Structure formats: structure tokens, C-alpha cells
Amino acid sequence: MAATRTRKIQILHTLLRAGDNRRLRRTLARQDDVQIASQLDNLDVEDQLRVMQLLPNDRRPEVVEAMRHETAAELVARLAPEEAAKLLDELEVDDVVDILGRIDEEQLRQILGRLDVDDANELEELLAYDENTAGGLMSPQYFQISPDATVGDALSMIQDEEEPPETAFYVYAVDVDGRLVGVCSLRMLVISRPSEKIRDVMERDVVRVTADTDQEEVAEIVSRYDLLAVPVVDEFDVMLGLVEVDDVVDVIREEATEDILKMAGAGEELAEARTFSGSFRVRWRWLLAAAAGGTAAALSLSGFDEALASVPALAFFMPVVAGMGGNVGMQSSTIVVRGLAVGFVEASRVRRLVVREVSLGASLGLIYGLLIALASVAVGEGVDPLRLGAVVMLGTAGSMTIAAAVGTCTPLVLDRFGVDPAVATGPFVTTSVDVMGLIFYFWLATVLIGI
């Protein structure tokens, strides 16, 4: 799939460079809106504009709606306000909010000024919510009905709607004050008798979120309860809108990407979404932490210079001892950080998790330590190969055990103190594993070889 997408992007690049608009139109006509959008996400803005100009007017909104919101915002920002307003007017409200929320205030004011007054007011209300909350994700378009109405009334309401929401999975029952009191799925409406009251067929225990609920929590709720949409209410339980499953999928992808980049110390956004100065500001502090950790490791090993002078073969195995420990440490920390993010790591499971990871580190360390130690026979001149092999084997096992313990416990401790483990775990794990693992390795050498 990735290879096919890459080839399509290369074809677009070639045709754009050649200025062959006739073949470009034919190529675009053979692809659906989602395929075109995925390619536009990887083109620069100038090429995006050229492709959009070649698309029929009725296809442009669908393509923009399928693009990543970051790239769609860059594209919309380059359009004239009248053209941008006309394009956005054809999109779903929640997608428009996601795009406009990434445009500067001056352009936003100009675009809103060219929209219908009611639509502009609605967008301004939605833009007031934090984009990373349920309020920033929600759509104000949904079906609501009185619990005293009949199933037939609900079906007629849906059928008579001129522009029904694209993802209308539920009808929400609200009282005279707009408070959410129940929900009916479309399936329930279809299989119920038209004369039945909504209050008799609706689900009264409705899973809901408030407007300020964090988007990650919204995604977890939708996933845990297998919902297609979750209603958003205010502090008085008045219905404000709903977050649909397509937006939740985007949130899950964004949060996973953010966690991965945080653990690597590379910020929270993909490289193409950030400027050089922004990338520099994000990365320098974590590289400083890595540099400080490496310096600490070097200083801690300075006391073993005589051991290295007496048995130079010890230096040959330092990279593999540190590397194996570092790999295990990152594996353990990744498991714990992800477990914390999705709610899998709970208080009742912590002890079992730590024991399991440390046992795995020790077991794998002994196995790989033994394999690595076999190589010591070939390089250990001037020293008892069995003793050198024992140092390498036990040193590798010890380094991997320490790494597993540190990689498991560090994110748990950070989370307990309210520090984001995805951000701070990496520097802690790499530094402590390098220092403690190599110190243990050289301590073994002094004991077993008698340096």
C-alpha cells in the first residue's frame, strides 16, 4: 500500500514538473477523493493549489475534507477569502473548525466575514473551545427529539431532513430544557413499532462527556464502549453536540504519533508540520540531557582505566553490554508508557508487570550473554578466557536486568508524580542504563579477573 502511494505521488510530481495538465486531469479523474487527498498531504502548497485548480468544483470540498487538517489549513490560507469561504461552506462543520483553528486571526476574520452570519456565529462558538477537548472536536449537527414523541415521528424527522449529517447513527432524546435524557440507535428505531414512545425504547443510561473533556479521554471512552458517536453536554447536562467516530480515529492517530515523538525527544508533531526553529527548540533540551548522561557515564568509568589497561579485551564488549541493556530498557519503557496511555497499567498490575519485565531481562540477558561470551575466547589474549567469558555473560545479564527494572519503574514513578512519562522516560533510561550497566560490568571484571 505504501509503495503504491509513493508511486502515485511520484507520478504527480513528474506531471507537475512537466506541466502536463492534460495528463494530470486524466490521472486525477481515475482516482477517488481520498487517494488524491493523501497525495496532496505530501506535496508543497504550490503544487496543491495547481492540483486543486485542475479538479472539478464539486470534487474540491471532498478532497479538502479528506486531507490532514494541518495541510488543509495551509492550502486554505493561500486562497482568497471569498474562495476559501465558498470551499469551506461545503464541508462538515467539525472539519471546518479543525481547519480554521490552524489559520491566523486576520485570515480567520476575513473568511468568517464572507460566510453566512448564522454559520459564522456557530463557527466562532466552536472555535472558542480548546482544539484538544471534546468541545473542539464536536459537531453541532445531530438529531434530537422529545421522549414523548413516537418512533414514527423520529423516522419522519430523519427522512424529512434536507441535509442530514453524514454520520447520523443515533437520535438523542432531550427534555424541554435541552437536557439529555436518552438515546436511540437507528437500528432500534427501525425494529420498533412506529406507535411506540421514544421513552419506551430509548437507552436511559447514556455515556457522555463534557465540553472540556480531553480528546484522549474521549477516544478511550468511544473505544471502551464501542460507540459510533458520544454526546457532549455542559455542566447542566444540556446537549451541545457530539463527537463522531471518524474524529476519534484521527485523535487516536495523533495521540499515538505524539507519544512516539515524545519518547524520541523529537517534539509532538511530525517534521514537516514544524519549522526549523521550532524543531531546534524542541530537540536541543533532550539532546542536552543525552549529552549530560553520556558525560556522566564517561566520568563514572574513569576509575576503571587501569582495568582497561590490564585487560584491553574488556573494551571490545563495552558497546554490546551497553547496547543490549539500552534495547531492553527501551522495550520495557515503551510497554509501560503505552500501557499507561491506554489505561492498561493499573495499580493492581504494577507489581506483576515489574516482576515480569525484570525476569525477562535477566533470562534474555543470560541467554545472549552466554552467546556473546563465546566470542571472548577469540579476543581474550593474556587473560583466562573462562573468566573473561563469565564477566561478559554476567555483565550482559546484569546490564539487561538493570535496564528492564529501570525501564519499567521510571515511567511508573514519573506518572505518579504527574510528569508525562512519554517525554521524560528516554533520557532517564538511557543515562541510568549506561552508567549502572557499565559500572556493574567493570565491577565484575575486578572481582572475577582480579584486576
Beta strands, then each sheet from edge to edge (+ up, - down):
strand 1: 143-145
strand 2: 170-174
strand 3: 180-185
strand 4: 209-210
strand 5: 229-233
strand 6: 239-244
sheet 1: 1+ 2+ 3-
sheet 2: 4+ 5+ 6-
end
